Amino acid sequence: MKDEKNRLLTSAQQKESAHLELNDPRLFRDLLGQHDQHIKILQQALDVRIRVRGSSLEIEGDPLQVELAGQIIRQLYGLLEKGYPVYPSDVDYAIRILSGDSRAKLQDIFLDTIYISAHKRTITPKSIAQKAYIDAIRRYDIVFGIGPAGTGKTYLAMAMAVAELMKNNFVRIILTRPAVEAGEKLGFLPGDLAEKVNPYLRPLYDALHDMVDFDRARKLVERGTIEVAPLAFMRGRTLNDSFVILDEAQNTTPEQMKMFLTRLGYGSKAVITGDATQIDLPAGKASGLKEAFRILRGVHGIRFVNFTEKDVARHHLVQEIITAYERDENQIASADRADKR
């Protein structure tokens, strides 16, 4: 009986509550989200209880989580005060960001507008790494974005490229990626070479059409202002006054990577993206992305930005999937090392 009483007392001592008074009724409704969805996301992610009382919130739970929830709510409210529309996905991103770094300022990240897409959506960074990535693209002429799928590496680079083109800072955009499965398989596909490699370039077209409406994008491509081409088409060229994006760079060979990097001419910028854990090259073939990281990471004027599963900007389960696969791969690697002993 005494032990039970002590347990209950300890449990009660571990609970803490905080009161937040938010003055603007309209902003308060936006903060709560439709059917209080934003509050539900916070409660589930942080294991706290949040009660809505008029235009105030009562947060109860573990002291550290209560403090974190209060900080997230205050910063989201600050975004609303600046005119930034908060969506459920933004609440998820805010939780990830501030859980990883309590000193982070959401306004510094979310209010950094890169471009307004063809669908009238504002494209902004959604994590600390994404913010560092676009800052690097602004400052450096060669930037590598390395990390898992869904972290916005190519999408943000594309948004930056289109924005810079619209400001007339570059004459053209060149989007390229290696057609890894080329060789024999392409020979069985119908059409000329351009038609055969087109399926491998489709993701770049999809991202482009999200930035610029279809008719305008078609005209820009027809005029050569935007060029989408396989990496093999870059050989022998000098790319002046161009914003160049190399996607899926993990599937380049060291020779292809060197060839690409040495194409860069005056007034140009290159962004290279890839996932070093998703290499589709034949066995025994080294990845140009890995070689570039080893050889160039100390070169002044070249910037490497690394992303993790925490930066995934897709469905929340994508982050869990990436983490699960990495955990499994690490377990298999550990087992293999143990067997070799």
C-alpha positions in Angstrom: 0.0 0.0 0.0 2.8 2.4 0.9 4.7 1.4 -2.3 1.6 2.2 -4.4 1.2 5.5 -2.7 4.9 6.4 -3.3 4.5 5.4 -7.0 1.5 7.6 -7.5 3.2 10.5 -5.7 6.3 10.1 -7.9 4.1 10.0 -11.0 2.4 13.1 -10.0 5.7 14.9 -9.3 6.8 14.1 -12.8 3.8 15.9 -14.3 4.0 19.6 -15.1 1.5 22.0 -16.6 1.9 25.3 -18.5 -0.6 28.0 -19.4 -0.4 29.9 -22.7 -2.6 32.9 -23.4 -2.9 33.8 -27.1 -4.7 37.0 -27.8 -5.8 37.1 -31.4 -9.0 34.9 -31.8 -8.5 34.5 -35.6 -4.8 33.4 -35.3 -5.7 31.2 -32.4 -8.2 29.3 -34.6 -5.5 28.9 -37.3 -3.1 27.7 -34.6 -5.5 25.0 -33.5 -6.1 23.8 -37.1 -9.3 22.3 -38.5 -11.0 20.2 -35.9 -8.0 21.0 -33.6 -5.8 18.8 -35.9 -2.6 20.7 -35.0 -3.2 20.2 -31.3 -3.9 16.5 -31.8 -0.6 16.1 -33.7 1.3 17.8 -30.9 -0.4 15.6 -28.3 0.4 12.4 -30.1 4.0 13.3 -31.0 5.0 14.7 -27.6 2.7 12.6 -25.3 1.3 15.6 -23.6 -2.3 16.7 -22.9 -3.5 20.0 -24.3 -6.8 21.6 -23.2 -8.3 24.5 -25.1 -9.9 27.1 -22.8 -11.3 30.1 -24.6 -8.2 31.7 -26.3 -5.7 29.9 -24.0 -4.1 26.5 -23.8 -3.2 24.3 -20.8 -0.4 21.8 -21.5 0.2 18.9 -19.1 2.7 16.1 -19.1 6.4 15.4 -18.7 8.2 18.7 -17.8 10.6 18.5 -20.8 7.8 17.7 -23.2 5.6 20.4 -21.8 8.4 23.0 -22.3 9.0 21.7 -25.9 5.2 21.8 -26.7 5.0 25.4 -25.4 8.0 26.4 -27.4 6.6 24.9 -30.6 3.2 26.5 -30.1 4.7 29.9 -29.4 6.9 29.7 -32.5 4.0 28.5 -34.7 1.9 31.4 -33.4 4.7 33.7 -34.3 4.7 32.4 -37.9 0.9 33.1 -38.1 1.5 36.6 -36.9 4.0 37.1 -39.8 1.3 35.9 -42.2 2.7 32.4 -42.8 -0.2 29.9 -43.2 0.5 26.9 -40.9 -0.6 23.4 -42.2 -0.5 20.1 -40.4 2.7 19.2 -42.2 4.3 22.4 -40.8 3.4 21.2 -37.3 5.2 17.9 -38.0 8.3 19.8 -39.3 8.3 22.1 -36.3 8.3 19.1 -33.9 11.2 17.5 -35.8 13.2 20.7 -35.9 12.8 21.8 -32.3 13.1 18.3 -30.9 16.5 18.1 -32.6 17.6 21.7 -31.7 15.6 23.6 -29.1 17.5 26.8 -30.1 16.3 26.7 -33.7 14.1 29.6 -34.9 11.2 28.5 -37.2 10.9 32.0 -38.6 14.5 31.8 -39.9 13.6 28.6 -41.7 10.0 28.8 -42.8 9.9 32.4 -43.8 12.9 32.0 -46.2 10.8 32.0 -49.4 12.5 30.4 -52.4 9.8 30.5 -55.1 6.1 30.6 -55.7 5.3 27.5 -57.7 2.9 27.2 -60.6 0.2 26.0 -58.2 0.6 29.2 -56.1 2.4 27.3 -53.3 5.2 29.0 -51.5 8.3 26.8 -51.5 10.4 27.2 -48.3 12.8 25.0 -46.4 11.3 22.7 -43.9 14.3 21.6 -41.8 17.6 23.0 -40.6 19.5 20.9 -43.2 17.2 22.2 -46.0 17.9 25.8 -44.8 21.7 25.2 -44.8 21.3 23.6 -48.3 19.6 26.6 -49.9 22.0 29.0 -48.1 24.9 27.0 -49.5 23.4 27.2 -53.1 23.2 31.0 -52.7 26.8 31.3 -51.6 28.8 28.6 -53.4 29.1 27.7 -57.1 29.3 23.9 -56.5 27.1 22.3 -53.9 26.5 18.6 -53.1 23.3 17.6 -51.4 23.7 14.0 -50.1 21.0 12.1 -48.3 18.0 9.8 -48.5 15.0 10.1 -50.8 12.3 12.6 -49.9 14.6 15.1 -48.3 13.9 17.8 -50.9 17.4 17.8 -52.5 16.4 17.9 -56.1 13.1 19.8 -55.5 14.7 22.7 -53.6 17.6 22.9 -56.2 15.0 23.1 -58.9 13.1 25.8 -57.1 16.3 27.8 -56.7 17.2 27.3 -60.3 13.8 28.5 -61.6 13.8 31.5 -59.2 17.3 32.5 -60.4 16.3 32.1 -64.1 13.2 34.3 -63.5 15.5 37.0 -62.0 17.7 36.8 -65.1 20.7 35.7 -63.0 21.3 32.8 -65.4 20.7 32.3 -69.1 19.5 28.7 -68.9 18.8 25.8 -66.6 20.3 22.4 -67.4 18.8 19.3 -65.7 20.7 16.0 -66.1 21.0 12.6 -64.5 22.7 9.3 -65.5 20.7 6.7 -67.3 22.1 3.9 -65.2 20.1 1.1 -66.9 21.3 2.3 -70.3 23.5 -0.2 -72.2 21.7 -3.3 -73.5 18.2 -2.6 -71.9 17.8 0.6 -73.8 18.4 -1.2 -77.1 15.1 -3.0 -76.7 13.1 0.2 -76.2 11.3 1.7 -79.2 12.3 5.1 -80.7 15.5 7.1 -81.1 18.1 7.7 -78.3 16.2 10.7 -76.9 13.0 8.7 -76.6 14.8 5.8 -75.0 16.4 7.9 -72.2 13.3 10.0 -71.6 11.8 7.6 -69.0 14.9 8.2 -66.8 14.5 12.0 -67.0 10.8 11.9 -66.1 11.3 12.8 -62.4 13.1 16.0 -63.5 10.2 16.9 -65.8 7.7 16.2 -63.0 9.6 18.6 -60.6 9.9 21.2 -63.4 6.1 21.1 -64.1 5.4 21.7 -60.4 7.5 24.9 -60.5 6.3 26.2 -63.9 2.9 25.7 -65.6 3.0 23.1 -68.4 2.7 25.4 -71.4 5.4 27.8 -70.1 7.7 24.9 -69.3 7.2 23.5 -72.8 8.1 26.8 -74.4 11.2 27.2 -72.2 12.3 23.7 -73.2 11.6 24.3 -76.9 13.7 27.5 -76.8 16.5 25.7 -75.0 16.2 28.0 -71.9 15.6 24.8 -69.9 17.4 21.7 -71.1 16.6 18.2 -69.7 19.2 15.7 -70.9 21.0 12.5 -69.9 24.5 12.9 -68.4 26.1 11.4 -71.5 25.0 14.5 -73.5 27.2 16.8 -71.3 30.5 15.4 -72.7 32.6 17.9 -74.7 30.5 20.9 -73.7 31.3 24.1 -71.7 28.3 25.3 -69.7 28.5 29.1 -69.3 25.9 31.3 -67.5 24.0 28.1 -66.6 22.3 26.7 -63.4 23.1 23.0 -63.7 21.5 20.3 -61.6 22.9 16.7 -61.6 20.4 14.3 -60.0 20.9 10.7 -58.9 24.7 11.4 -58.8 25.3 8.2 -56.8 24.9 6.4 -60.1 27.7 8.2 -61.9 31.1 6.6 -62.3 34.1 8.6 -61.1 34.9 9.3 -64.7 31.4 10.7 -65.4 31.5 12.8 -62.2 34.9 14.3 -63.2 33.6 15.0 -66.7 30.5 16.7 -65.4 32.3 18.9 -62.9 34.8 20.1 -65.5 32.0 21.2 -67.8 31.3 24.2 -65.6 32.0 27.5 -67.3 32.0 31.2 -66.4 29.0 32.5 -64.5 27.6 29.0 -63.8 26.5 27.2 -60.7 26.2 23.4 -60.2 24.1 21.4 -57.7 24.8 17.7 -57.4 22.3 15.5 -55.5 22.3 11.9 -54.6 21.8 9.1 -52.0 25.0 7.2 -51.3 23.0 4.3 -49.9 21.0 3.7 -53.2 23.7 3.0 -55.7 22.4 1.0 -58.8 25.8 0.7 -60.6 27.0 -2.8 -61.5 28.9 -4.7 -58.8 32.5 -3.6 -58.7 31.8 -0.1 -60.1 32.8 2.8 -57.8 30.3 5.6 -57.3 31.3 9.0 -58.6 29.5 10.6 -55.7 31.4 8.8 -53.1 34.7 9.5 -54.9 33.8 13.2 -55.2 33.1 13.4 -51.4 36.5 11.8 -50.7 38.5 13.9 -53.1 36.7 17.3 -53.0 35.4 17.8 -49.4 38.4 19.9 -48.5 38.3 22.1 -51.6 37.6 25.8 -50.9 34.4 26.9 -52.7 32.7 23.5 -52.8 30.1 22.8 -50.2 28.7 19.4 -49.1 25.4 19.3 -47.2 24.3 16.1 -45.6 20.6 15.1 -45.0 19.2 12.4 -42.8 15.9 10.7 -42.4 14.8 13.6 -40.1 14.8 15.9 -43.1 12.3 13.7 -45.1 9.5 15.9 -46.4 7.1 13.2 -47.6 4.5 11.1 -45.8 5.5 10.7 -42.2 5.8 6.9 -42.7 8.7 7.5 -45.2 10.9 8.6 -42.4 10.0 5.5 -40.4 10.7 3.3 -43.5 14.1 4.8 -44.0 15.0 4.4 -40.3 13.8 0.7 -40.3 15.9 -0.1 -43.4 19.0 1.5 -41.9 18.5 -0.4 -38.7 18.1 -3.7 -40.5 21.2 -3.0 -42.7 23.3 -2.1 -39.6 22.1 -5.4 -37.9 23.1 -7.4 -40.9 26.5 -5.6 -41.1 27.1 -6.3 -37.4 26.2 -10.0 -37.9 28.6 -10.3 -40.8 31.4 -8.8 -38.8 30.7 -11.2 -35.9 30.7 -14.2 -38.3 34.1 -13.2 -39.7 35.6 -13.2 -36.2 
